[in-house]
Structure formats: structure tokens, C-alpha cells
Amino acid sequence: MTKITCAMVILLLWVGMLLLSSNETWFNVGVPALAQCSTWEIKNNCCFKFIKVLEGGEITDPTETREKKAVAEFKRCLSKDVGCSSELIALKAKSAREIRMYCE
């Protein structure tokens, strides 16, 4: 009887862990943190927002201010919208020039 009870508890814990780690499309158990966000999502979502903020600022704003705002928006998009890890954000969003080259 105790073997059956232990097996049931282990099975319930295993199913619970799978449900907690489920994604909208499939399970992402064991996926590295750098692989959480794809290049397609970054280029379609975050690059668009970066260019929109960079070119959509007021004319009186200096270029440095618009670049800082655009880089901040790119980092926010990577972390909040796409769900990238902090390591990937540090690699992708170093400066406005590198982000422009990446988005082209």
C-alpha cells in the first residue's frame, strides 16, 4: 500500500512540474535561457520599436537623447515582450550603433 501511495505522490509531483513549466505552444523543460527568444521575434518586435522611437522623437531632442530612449525601449522589449534572459539582453543591446547593425 505504501508503494502505491509513494508512486501516486511522485506521479502527481511530476505532472505538476510539467504543468508549471508549460509554454503556450509546448513544454520548455531543459531549454537554455539564451534560447528562450528567437531572432525572428527580436527583429519583428523589438527592432521595429527601436526604429520607431529613434526616428519618432521630437525634432528638438538631441540625437543622444533619442538614442538613449531607443536603446532603453529595445532592452524593455527584449525583457518584457519577448522574454529574453539578461545575458542575451547584455549581448544584443550594447549601443545604438550595434542595435542598428543587428536590425538591418
N, C-alpha and C positions, 0 to 999 in steps of 0.2 A: 504494500500500500504506500509506503514512503517513497519507493522508487517511482511510482506513478505520479505522486504529488510533486516530487522534485522535477520530473520530466515536464509536467504541465507548467510549473513555475518558470523553468528555463525557456520553454517554448513561448510563453506569454512575454517574457522579457525580450526575447529575440524579435518577436513580431513588433513589440513596442519600439524597439530601437530602429527597426526598418521604417516604421511609420514616422518616427521623428526625423529621420534623415531623408525622407522622400522629397522630391522636387515636383514641380508641376508636370514635367514630362516623364521623368523616370527617377530611379534612385541614384543618388550621387555618393554612395558609400565608398570610401577609399580614393576619391578623386583628389589630386593635389590642389592646393589652394591657388596656384598660378593658373590652373586650367579652368577655373570657375567662369571666367568671362572670355568670350571669343573675340577674335579680331573683327568679325562681321558686326557684332553688337557695338563694339567701340567705334568703328568707322561710321556706322549708320546713326548712332545716337549721340555719342559724345563729341565726335568731330563736327557734326552739324551744329551743336550747341556752342562749341568753342568758336567756330567761324561766325556764328550769329552774334555772339557777344563781342567778338573782336571788331567786326565791321559795323555793328549796330549801335555803338556808343555815340554819345553826343560829339559833335564836331569840336567843341571847345575842350573836351578831355584830351590830355596829353596821351601820346602813344603808349607810354609806360603804364599809365593807369588802366587803359583798356586791355593791355596785355596781361596785367596782374589779375584783372577781373575775369578775363577769358581763361587763364590758367586755373584760377580758383573754381570756375564753373566746370572745367574739364575734370578736375580732381573730384568735385562733388558728384558729377555724373558717373565717374568710374566707381566711386564707393557706394553711392545710394541707388542709382538707377540700374547699373549693370551688375553690381555686387562683386567687384574685383577685390582682391586681397591688398593689404597695404604694401606688400613687397612689389606687386605689379604696378601699383599706382606710383611708387617711387621710381620704378624703371621707366614708365611711359611718360610721366609728367614732370620732367626736369626743368624745361624752359619753354617759352612760347615758340622759339625757333625749332626746337626738336618736335614739338607737337605739330607745327605746320608741316614739317617734313614727313611725319608719320601719317598725317591725314591726307596727304596728296596722293 
